[in-house]
Amino acid sequence: MKLLQIPSVALEQRIKQEIEENPALEIEEGEQDQEETLDDFEDDASDDFDGEEEYDSTDDEFDFDDYLDDDDIATYKLAANNSSPDDDRYEVPFSSHQSFQDFLLQQLGYRKLDEREHTIGNYIIGNLDDAGYLNRPLDALADDLLFALNIKTNRKELLEVLKVIQDFDPPGVGARNLQECLLIQLFRLQEEEPEKDFRLAIMIVDRFFNEFTKKHYEKILKRAEITEEELKDALTEILKLNPKPGNSMSDAGRTSQYVMPDFIIFNNDGELELSLSSRNTPELRVSKVYAEMLETYSGNKKSKSNKDAVIFVKQKIDSARWFIDAIKQRQNTLYVTMHAIMNYQYDYFLTGDETKLRPMILKDIAEIVNLDISTISRVANSKYVQTPFGTFLLKSFFSESMQNEEGEEVSTREIKKILSDCIDAENKSKPVTDEQLTTILKEKGYNIARRTVAKYREQLNIPVARLRKEL
């Protein structure tokens, strides 16, 4: 169950851990030309995996031939083949560059500061978050400097050093909030482009920031006594600014995170085909060295030391075989479950049309494959499937159902897709409200309440109508 829950990208690390802990388990050298199909998984699972078997380490009555005569043991019982010659091989690119913190420290070194100011500036830079903001209050920084570096300072001195840092690149770095961040960038632009007038944009951010964030444009027009065209030009300049200046470098400093799909669905001339992505699962086998050790120690069964050695080696071989069987069982369960999901949502995986997604819960798939709901949940958790239309989290295909006016069961995913399409097509100067969206859905045959529409909109990370408004 633990192996089943982890995604393929983490399985490689789990296998390495098992190999380190159990020397009787090793990676198979070379690759075998073997493809994993549904029939292969079902045959292997029925032949190899028996959940009722349990080894009693205190029982010293066992047949050494079961461990020594490998010629009588099928190869697939001693090894787990988890790849095929057709598997794609991906290399993750790595880049070397200057970090965000180092970039700021380098600029600090160019400024004419004394040792005390440089130490304070170094400490302030160390407290900036990845977005480039200083989230700690200056009074708290003063206390930290006193206790950590024995530097007694005050808010005024800290503010002077902070102003130096706020003059660094990227513009806006060292701000204590979004308003200050935008103002720093606007003042910088005014200095760099004196031919342009940023005074109105500065006034809006400085005096009407609350109205600006809530898009109360009517209030700004009235209080600032400006025209709608002037407001539109000022907003255009403000929206060009970077609300997270540090991200321009900190994002590049992180290793790119790639989604490795656990399943791949192909459309072969109108027929769907499923395969497991097993590039992170090396082939495993029981160590031949340990089998030879067992043969050596078993020569003298009466010796207590040999008897203890035999029991130890036997436990390691049993554990290795169990792990190989568990890997095979994992692959079998993953394939069978995903195959059932693919068939259940066949029309969607064939066309990519979200409106063709059928309502599907864990119980539906559990009944098809005759497995427990918790097992299906483990399969769906943190697993990704690659389709001709993109790579998706498997659990995103599970959704509750609702009835339309015709009494048909429809997926909530279908309703969310229609809701999203309606918002994308709206007039941004007059965005549709939740009440209007409720009316539109009812006209399309989906009789749902306004609060449900609001819930679905929030799940889609779509703001309310007022915050979607544009001039």
C-alpha positions as CSV (number, residue, x, y, z in Angstrom):
1,M,0.0,0.0,0.0
2,K,2.9,2.4,0.7
3,L,4.5,1.7,-2.6
4,L,1.2,2.2,-4.3
5,Q,0.7,5.6,-2.9
6,I,4.0,7.2,-4.0
7,P,4.2,8.5,-7.6
8,S,6.6,7.1,-10.1
9,V,9.0,10.0,-9.7
10,A,9.5,9.1,-6.0
11,L,9.6,5.4,-6.6
12,E,13.2,5.4,-7.7
13,Q,14.4,6.9,-4.4
14,R,12.3,4.3,-2.5
15,I,14.0,1.5,-4.5
16,K,17.4,2.9,-3.8
17,Q,16.6,3.0,-0.1
18,E,15.5,-0.6,-0.2
19,I,18.7,-1.6,-2.0
20,E,20.8,0.2,0.6
21,E,19.0,-1.6,3.4
22,N,18.9,-5.0,1.8
23,P,22.1,-6.2,0.1
24,A,20.2,-9.3,-1.2
25,L,18.4,-6.9,-3.6
26,E,20.2,-5.5,-6.6
27,I,19.6,-3.8,-9.9
28,E,19.5,-6.0,-13.0
29,E,22.2,-5.2,-15.5
30,G,21.0,-4.4,-19.0
31,E,17.4,-4.3,-20.3
32,Q,15.1,-7.0,-21.3
33,D,12.9,-6.6,-24.3
34,Q,9.6,-7.0,-22.5
35,E,6.4,-4.9,-22.8
36,E,4.0,-4.6,-20.0
37,T,0.4,-5.4,-21.0
38,L,-2.7,-6.0,-19.0
39,D,-2.6,-9.8,-19.5
40,D,1.1,-9.9,-18.4
41,F,0.2,-8.0,-15.2
42,E,-2.7,-10.2,-14.4
43,D,-0.8,-13.4,-15.0
44,D,2.2,-12.3,-13.0
45,A,0.0,-11.1,-10.1
46,S,-1.9,-14.4,-9.9
47,D,1.3,-16.4,-10.1
48,D,3.7,-14.4,-7.9
49,F,1.8,-12.4,-5.3
50,D,0.1,-14.2,-2.5
51,G,-0.9,-11.9,0.3
52,E,-1.4,-14.8,2.7
53,E,2.2,-16.0,2.8
54,E,4.2,-14.9,5.7
55,Y,7.7,-15.9,6.8
56,D,8.4,-16.9,10.4
57,S,12.0,-16.1,11.1
58,T,12.0,-18.5,14.1
59,D,11.2,-21.5,11.9
60,D,14.5,-23.2,10.9
61,E,12.8,-26.0,9.0
62,F,13.0,-25.0,5.4
63,D,14.3,-26.4,2.2
64,F,17.6,-24.9,1.0
65,D,16.9,-26.1,-2.5
66,D,14.2,-23.4,-2.7
67,Y,16.9,-20.8,-2.4
68,L,19.9,-22.5,-4.2
69,D,18.4,-24.0,-7.3
70,D,17.8,-21.0,-9.4
71,D,17.5,-23.0,-12.5
72,D,14.1,-24.2,-11.4
73,I,12.8,-20.7,-10.6
74,A,11.3,-18.6,-13.4
75,T,13.3,-15.5,-14.2
76,Y,10.4,-13.2,-13.7
77,K,10.1,-14.4,-10.1
78,L,13.7,-13.2,-9.3
79,A,13.5,-9.9,-11.3
80,A,11.2,-7.0,-11.9
81,N,11.2,-5.6,-15.4
82,N,9.9,-2.1,-15.3
83,S,10.9,-0.7,-18.6
84,S,10.6,-1.4,-22.3
85,P,12.8,-0.4,-25.3
86,D,10.1,2.1,-26.4
87,D,10.3,4.1,-23.1
88,D,11.2,7.8,-23.6
89,R,14.3,8.9,-21.8
90,Y,14.4,12.4,-20.4
91,E,17.3,14.4,-19.0
92,V,16.6,17.2,-16.6
93,P,18.6,20.3,-17.6
94,F,20.5,22.2,-14.9
95,S,21.7,25.7,-15.1
96,S,24.4,27.6,-13.2
97,H,23.8,31.3,-12.4
98,Q,24.0,33.9,-9.7
99,S,21.4,33.7,-7.0
100,F,19.0,36.5,-6.0
101,Q,20.7,37.1,-2.6
102,D,24.2,37.1,-4.2
103,F,23.1,39.6,-6.8
104,L,21.9,42.0,-4.1
105,L,25.1,41.4,-1.9
106,Q,27.2,42.2,-5.0
107,Q,25.4,45.6,-5.4
108,L,25.8,46.2,-1.7
109,G,29.5,45.8,-2.1
110,Y,29.6,48.5,-4.8
111,R,28.2,51.2,-2.4
112,K,30.4,53.3,-0.2
113,L,29.3,52.1,3.2
114,D,31.2,51.7,6.4
115,E,31.6,48.3,8.0
116,R,28.7,48.8,10.3
117,E,26.3,49.9,7.5
118,H,27.5,47.0,5.3
119,T,26.8,44.5,8.1
120,I,23.3,45.9,8.6
121,G,22.7,45.9,4.9
122,N,23.9,42.3,4.7
123,Y,21.4,41.3,7.5
124,I,18.5,43.1,5.8
125,I,19.2,41.4,2.5
126,G,19.2,38.0,4.4
127,N,15.7,38.8,5.6
128,L,14.2,39.4,2.2
129,D,11.8,36.8,0.9
130,D,11.9,35.2,-2.5
131,A,9.6,37.9,-3.9
132,G,12.1,40.6,-2.7
133,Y,10.0,41.9,0.2
134,L,11.1,42.7,3.7
135,N,8.3,41.2,5.8
136,R,10.0,41.7,9.2
137,P,9.3,45.0,11.1
138,L,12.3,47.3,11.5
139,D,12.0,47.2,15.3
140,A,12.2,43.4,15.2
141,L,15.3,43.6,13.0
142,A,16.9,46.0,15.5
143,D,16.4,43.5,18.3
144,D,17.8,40.7,16.1
145,L,20.9,42.7,15.3
146,L,21.5,43.4,19.0
147,F,21.1,39.7,20.0
148,A,22.8,38.1,17.0
149,L,25.6,40.5,16.1
150,N,25.8,42.8,19.2
151,I,25.0,45.8,17.0
152,K,22.8,48.4,18.7
153,T,20.8,50.3,16.1
154,N,17.5,52.0,15.8
155,R,14.6,52.4,13.3
156,K,16.1,55.5,11.7
157,E,19.5,53.9,10.9
158,L,17.8,50.8,9.6
159,L,15.6,52.9,7.3
160,E,18.6,54.7,5.9
161,V,20.3,51.4,5.0
162,L,17.0,50.0,3.7
163,K,16.6,53.0,1.3
164,V,20.0,52.1,-0.1
165,I,18.9,48.6,-0.8
166,Q,15.6,49.8,-2.3
167,D,17.7,51.6,-5.0
168,F,19.1,48.2,-6.1
169,D,18.0,46.2,-9.1
170,P,15.5,44.7,-9.7
171,P,13.4,47.8,-9.1
172,G,11.1,47.4,-6.2
173,V,13.3,45.2,-4.1
174,G,13.4,45.8,-0.4
175,A,9.8,47.1,-0.2
176,R,7.7,46.3,2.9
177,N,4.4,46.0,1.1
178,L,2.9,46.1,-2.4
179,Q,2.2,49.8,-2.3
180,E,5.8,50.7,-1.5
181,C,7.0,48.2,-4.1
182,L,5.0,49.9,-6.9
183,L,5.9,53.4,-5.8
184,I,9.6,52.5,-5.8
185,Q,9.3,51.3,-9.4
186,L,7.2,54.4,-10.5
187,F,9.8,56.8,-9.1
188,R,12.6,54.9,-10.8
189,L,10.7,55.1,-14.1
190,Q,10.2,58.8,-13.7
191,E,14.0,59.2,-13.2
192,E,14.9,57.0,-16.1
193,E,12.3,58.4,-18.5
194,P,11.9,62.1,-17.6
195,E,10.1,62.8,-20.9
196,K,7.1,60.8,-19.7
197,D,4.8,61.9,-16.9
198,F,4.2,59.3,-14.2
199,R,2.7,61.7,-11.7
200,L,-0.9,60.5,-12.1
201,A,0.1,56.9,-11.7
202,I,2.2,57.8,-8.6
203,M,-0.8,59.7,-7.2
204,I,-3.2,56.7,-7.7
205,V,-0.8,54.3,-6.0
206,D,0.0,56.7,-3.2
207,R,-3.4,58.3,-2.4
208,F,-6.0,55.8,-3.9
209,F,-4.3,52.5,-3.4
210,N,-7.2,50.9,-1.6
211,E,-9.6,52.0,-4.3
212,F,-7.2,50.8,-7.0
213,T,-6.8,47.3,-5.5
214,K,-10.6,46.9,-5.2
215,K,-11.2,48.4,-8.7
216,H,-13.4,51.2,-7.4
217,Y,-12.6,53.3,-10.5
218,E,-15.6,55.6,-10.1
219,K,-14.3,56.8,-6.7
220,I,-10.9,57.4,-8.2
221,L,-12.4,59.4,-11.1
222,K,-14.4,61.5,-8.7
223,R,-11.8,62.2,-6.0
224,A,-8.8,62.7,-8.4
225,E,-11.0,64.8,-10.8
226,I,-9.6,63.1,-13.9
227,T,-11.1,61.7,-17.0
228,E,-11.6,58.1,-17.8
229,E,-9.0,58.2,-20.5
230,E,-6.4,59.6,-18.1
231,L,-7.2,56.9,-15.6
232,K,-6.9,54.3,-18.2
233,D,-3.4,55.5,-19.3
234,A,-2.3,55.6,-15.7
235,L,-3.6,52.1,-15.0
236,T,-1.8,50.8,-18.1
237,E,1.5,52.1,-16.6
238,I,0.8,50.6,-13.2
239,L,-0.1,47.2,-14.6
240,K,3.3,47.1,-16.4
241,L,5.0,47.0,-13.0
242,N,6.3,43.8,-11.3
243,P,4.5,43.1,-8.0
244,K,7.1,40.5,-7.1
245,P,10.5,41.9,-8.3
246,G,12.5,39.1,-6.6
247,N,10.8,36.4,-8.6
248,S,12.5,37.5,-11.8
249,M,15.7,36.0,-10.3
250,S,14.7,33.7,-7.5
251,D,12.6,31.6,-9.9
252,A,15.6,31.1,-12.2
253,G,17.6,30.1,-9.1
254,R,15.4,27.1,-8.4
255,T,15.7,23.8,-10.1
256,S,12.9,23.4,-12.6
257,Q,10.2,21.0,-11.4
258,Y,9.0,18.7,-14.2
259,V,5.9,16.6,-13.9
260,M,6.7,13.0,-14.7
261,P,3.5,11.2,-15.8
262,D,2.8,7.8,-14.2
263,F,0.5,6.8,-17.1
264,I,0.6,7.6,-20.9
265,I,-2.5,7.4,-23.0
266,F,-2.1,7.3,-26.8
267,N,-4.7,7.8,-29.5
268,N,-3.9,5.2,-32.1
269,D,-6.2,5.9,-35.1
270,G,-9.2,6.4,-32.9
271,E,-8.3,3.6,-30.4
272,L,-6.9,4.5,-27.0
273,E,-3.9,2.7,-25.7
274,L,-2.5,2.8,-22.2
275,S,1.0,2.3,-20.9
276,L,2.8,2.7,-17.6
277,S,5.6,5.2,-17.5
278,S,8.4,3.2,-15.8
279,R,11.5,5.3,-16.6
280,N,12.1,5.8,-12.9
281,T,11.8,2.1,-12.0
282,P,15.0,0.1,-12.5
283,E,14.9,-3.7,-13.0
284,L,15.4,-5.6,-9.8
285,R,16.6,-9.1,-9.0
286,V,17.7,-11.3,-6.1
287,S,21.5,-11.1,-5.6
288,K,23.3,-14.2,-6.9
289,V,26.0,-13.5,-4.3
290,Y,23.6,-14.0,-1.4
291,A,22.3,-17.3,-3.0
292,E,25.9,-18.5,-3.1
293,M,26.4,-17.4,0.5
294,L,23.4,-19.4,1.6
295,E,24.8,-22.5,-0.2
296,T,28.1,-22.0,1.6
297,Y,26.6,-21.6,5.1
298,S,24.2,-24.5,4.6
299,G,27.0,-27.0,4.4
300,N,27.1,-27.3,8.1
301,K,23.6,-27.2,9.5
302,K,24.6,-28.3,13.0
303,S,26.8,-25.3,13.6
304,K,24.9,-22.6,15.6
305,S,26.9,-19.8,13.9
306,N,26.1,-21.2,10.5
307,K,22.5,-21.6,11.5
308,D,22.3,-18.0,12.4
309,A,24.0,-16.9,9.2
310,V,21.6,-19.1,7.2
311,I,18.6,-17.5,8.9
312,F,19.9,-14.0,8.3
313,V,20.6,-14.6,4.6
314,K,17.3,-16.3,4.1
315,Q,15.5,-13.3,5.7
316,K,17.3,-11.0,3.3
317,I,16.4,-13.1,0.3
318,D,12.8,-13.4,1.4
319,S,12.7,-9.6,1.9
320,A,14.1,-9.0,-1.6
321,R,11.6,-11.4,-3.2
322,W,8.8,-9.7,-1.3
323,F,9.9,-6.3,-2.5
324,I,10.1,-7.5,-6.1
325,D,6.6,-9.0,-5.8
326,A,5.4,-5.8,-4.2
327,I,6.7,-3.7,-7.1
328,K,5.0,-6.1,-9.6
329,Q,1.8,-5.9,-7.6
330,R,2.0,-2.1,-7.6
331,Q,2.5,-2.0,-11.4
332,N,-0.4,-4.3,-11.8
333,T,-2.8,-2.3,-9.6
334,L,-1.8,1.0,-11.2
335,Y,-2.4,-0.4,-14.7
336,V,-5.7,-2.1,-14.0
337,T,-7.1,1.0,-12.2
338,M,-6.0,3.4,-14.9
339,H,-7.3,1.1,-17.6
340,A,-10.7,1.2,-15.9
341,I,-10.6,5.0,-15.6
342,M,-9.6,5.3,-19.3
343,N,-12.5,3.2,-20.3
344,Y,-14.9,5.0,-18.0
345,Q,-13.9,8.4,-19.5
346,Y,-13.2,7.0,-23.0
347,D,-15.0,9.9,-24.8
348,Y,-13.0,12.5,-23.0
349,F,-9.6,10.9,-23.5
350,L,-10.5,10.5,-27.2
351,T,-11.6,14.1,-27.8
352,G,-10.2,16.2,-24.9
353,D,-13.7,17.8,-24.5
354,E,-14.3,18.4,-20.8
355,T,-18.0,18.5,-21.4
356,K,-17.8,14.8,-22.1
357,L,-16.4,14.0,-18.7
358,R,-18.8,11.6,-16.9
359,P,-19.5,11.9,-13.2
360,M,-17.0,9.6,-11.5
361,I,-16.3,8.8,-7.9
362,L,-13.8,6.4,-6.3
363,K,-16.5,3.9,-5.7
364,D,-17.3,3.6,-9.4
365,I,-13.8,2.5,-10.3
366,A,-13.5,0.3,-7.1
367,E,-16.5,-1.7,-8.2
368,I,-15.1,-2.2,-11.7
369,V,-11.7,-3.5,-10.6
370,N,-12.9,-5.2,-7.5
371,L,-10.5,-3.3,-5.2
372,D,-11.1,-1.3,-2.0
373,I,-11.9,2.4,-2.3
374,S,-8.8,3.2,-0.3
375,T,-6.7,1.5,-2.9
376,I,-8.2,3.5,-5.7
377,S,-7.6,6.6,-3.6
378,R,-3.9,5.7,-3.3
379,V,-3.7,5.2,-7.0
380,A,-5.3,8.6,-7.8
381,N,-3.3,10.5,-5.2
382,S,-0.3,12.4,-6.6
383,K,-0.4,10.5,-9.9
384,Y,-0.3,12.1,-13.3
385,V,-1.6,10.9,-16.7
386,Q,-0.2,12.2,-20.0
387,T,-2.8,12.5,-22.7
388,P,-2.8,13.9,-26.3
389,F,-4.3,17.1,-24.7
390,G,-1.8,17.6,-21.8
391,T,-0.7,16.1,-18.5
392,F,-3.2,16.1,-15.7
393,L,-3.5,15.1,-12.1
394,L,-5.4,11.8,-12.0
395,K,-7.7,12.8,-9.1
396,S,-8.9,15.8,-11.1
397,F,-11.0,13.4,-13.2
398,F,-13.0,12.4,-10.2
399,S,-16.1,14.6,-9.7
400,E,-19.5,14.5,-8.1
401,S,-22.7,14.4,-10.3
402,M,-25.7,16.7,-10.7
403,Q,-28.9,16.3,-12.7
404,N,-29.8,18.6,-15.5
405,E,-33.4,19.5,-16.4
406,E,-33.7,16.4,-18.5
407,G,-32.8,14.2,-15.6
408,E,-29.4,13.2,-16.9
409,E,-26.4,12.8,-14.6
410,V,-23.7,15.4,-15.5
411,S,-20.3,15.9,-14.0
412,T,-19.5,19.0,-12.0
413,R,-16.4,19.4,-14.2
414,E,-18.7,19.9,-17.1
415,I,-20.5,22.7,-15.3
416,K,-17.2,24.3,-14.3
417,K,-16.1,24.3,-17.9
418,I,-19.3,26.0,-19.1
419,L,-18.9,28.5,-16.2
420,S,-15.3,29.2,-17.2
421,D,-16.3,29.7,-20.9
422,C,-19.0,32.1,-19.9
423,I,-16.5,34.3,-17.9
424,D,-13.9,34.1,-20.7
425,A,-16.5,35.4,-23.2
426,E,-17.9,38.2,-21.0
427,N,-17.5,41.9,-21.6
428,K,-14.7,42.9,-19.3
429,S,-16.1,46.4,-18.9
430,K,-19.3,44.9,-17.5
431,P,-18.4,41.4,-16.2
432,V,-21.2,39.1,-15.4
433,T,-22.2,38.6,-11.7
434,D,-22.8,35.4,-9.9
435,E,-26.5,36.0,-10.2
436,Q,-26.2,36.4,-14.0
437,L,-24.1,33.3,-14.2
438,T,-26.8,31.4,-12.4
439,T,-29.4,32.6,-14.9
440,I,-27.1,31.6,-17.8
441,L,-26.6,28.1,-16.4
442,K,-30.3,27.7,-15.8
443,E,-30.9,28.6,-19.5
444,K,-28.5,25.9,-20.5
445,G,-30.4,23.3,-18.4
446,Y,-28.3,23.4,-15.2
447,N,-30.5,24.3,-12.3
448,I,-28.0,25.2,-9.5
449,A,-28.1,27.8,-6.8
450,R,-26.1,31.1,-6.8
451,R,-24.0,30.0,-3.8
452,T,-23.0,26.9,-5.7
453,V,-22.0,29.0,-8.7
454,A,-19.9,31.1,-6.3
455,K,-18.3,28.0,-4.9
456,Y,-17.4,26.7,-8.4
457,R,-16.0,30.1,-9.4
458,E,-13.8,30.2,-6.3
459,Q,-12.6,26.6,-7.0
460,L,-11.6,27.8,-10.5
461,N,-9.6,30.7,-8.9
462,I,-11.8,33.3,-10.7
463,P,-12.4,36.6,-8.7
464,V,-15.8,38.2,-8.3
465,A,-17.2,40.4,-11.1
466,R,-16.0,43.7,-9.6
467,L,-12.4,42.5,-9.5
468,R,-12.6,41.3,-13.2
469,K,-13.7,44.7,-14.4
470,E,-11.5,46.5,-16.9
471,L,-11.8,50.0,-18.3
